[in-house]
């Protein structure tokens, strides 16, 4: 790889990192999961269905694919 390509890659990664950091800051400012919690409160809470635990038997493989 030439030096030019490495510099371009570094620049792209720095831009991506800055975008990710901005997203993290936005989430922290709004409270992580805050919107989902408010929606649950409006809907009266509710419980999420738990996934079935796979015991490794071949008969149950189709349910997990």
Helices and strands as residue ranges (DSSP letters): H 3-30, H 34-42, G 58-64
